[in-house]
């Protein structure tokens, strides 16, 4: 007795599920870090250190703390600042 099994995959549904899982994984990765250092800030924004320092690092509202010789930025506050900052840049 031979039996044939047929499998059908909805491509659109598969893409939706994969994108959902990617978003979940990115959120978990972002939640892992409480603080960013300057290197992480540059990596996450895809901006060079000189650009970051020139554009917004010394802005009075930019959330940063110097601990010893290292600058640390609270990840969530920094992300909120950057989203606001980029919107203002786009308007000017």
Long-range contacts (C-beta under 8 A, 24 or more apart in sequence): 30-75, 30-79, 33-75, 34-74, 34-75, 35-72, 35-73, 35-74, 35-75, 36-72, 36-73, 36-75, 36-78, 37-70, 37-71, 37-72, 37-73, 38-71, 41-73, 41-78, 45-82, 56-81, 56-82, 56-85, 59-85
